[in-house]
Amino acid sequence: MAAGNHSTVTEFILDGLTEKPELQLPLFLFFLGVYVVTVVGNLGMITLIGLSCHLHTPMYYFLSSLSFIDLCYSTVITPKMLVNFVTEKNIISYPECMTQLYFFAFFIISECHMLAVMAYDRYVAICNPLLYNVTMSYQVCSWLVVEVYTMGLISAIAHTSCMLRVVFCKDKIINHYFCDVFPLLELSCSSTYINEVVLLCFSLFNILAPTLTILGSYVSIIASILRISCTEGRSKAFSICSSHILAVAIFYGSAAFMYLPTSNITSMDQSKVSSVFYTIIVPMLNPPIYSLRNKGVKVALNKIIEKRLFCILKDF
């Protein structure tokens, strides 16, 4: 069977987070605020790193890429979800749904691998500081970022191509606030065996490979830190890594809860809440997580603020 739209369904209805009318407006205002903070925070991080010469290092290059990914996949999900709060039926066409699925898979998988690359960067910086500039050269960093997006691209094409082969002819209401793999497969009238095999294979790779890289990096980092005799040196090393560890814990924790559902009948509703964290909350939290505990970012931000204030005062 050739890939394409073999479904009798031409559009879907997104069920959204809740059907309670009294929660629609408060949730709309809350998530609108979260999205504005996400856009401002991640665009601000990208701009700050771009304007500050002393932040033009591999660590901040990867952080800038992470902010771009967070901004993009939040934009893929949140605006459509906001529509659900202000309309009676949040209708999404079949092509729009498959497009949303594609870009969501692309950016979310890219984030998994980007977090692993950032862990490797910290490993080289702490465990092999003398070889850091050679190991993490501009060419190496560029190739690592290209590989991150390649992993996302291959996985997104695989998931979307398999979904295009699925026949939808039953209920067209998606029990979620965006087009995700599991809620869509629940509506299938055809066999989903291929989809499940592809999902399992790619999930194992895209979860295990980054997780093992992150764990291996931090085991080596912790071992190196414990060998540091200076208390101040240990504290500085832990401070460098703590932000990334927190971001990884929040992202992988909420994602695991979503894609390892329980047998409870309310598991889908629980998964909705969990998916809110890694699709909407995590992109908002990453900029403050990486900036509040990062001296370089705070110094760069203060310099830009002082420069702007100086220009304003000079004009007066």
Secondary structure, DSSP 8 states (H G I E B T S, - for coil): --SS---S--EEEE--S---HHHHHHHHHHHHHHHHHHHHHHHHHHHHHHH-GGG-SHHHHHHHHHHHHHHHHHHHHHHHHHHHHHSSSEEEEHHHHHHHHHHHHHHHHHHHHHHHHHHHHHHHHHH-GGGHHHHT-HHHHHHHHHHHHHHHHHHHHHHHHHHHT--B-S--EESSSS--HHHHHTTBSS--HHHHHHHHHHHHHHHHHHHHHHHHHHHHHHHHHHT---HHHHHHHHHHHHHHHHHHHHHHHHHHHHHS--SSTTHHHHHHHHHHIIIIIHHHHHHHHHHHT-HHHHHHHHHHHHHHHHHHHHH-
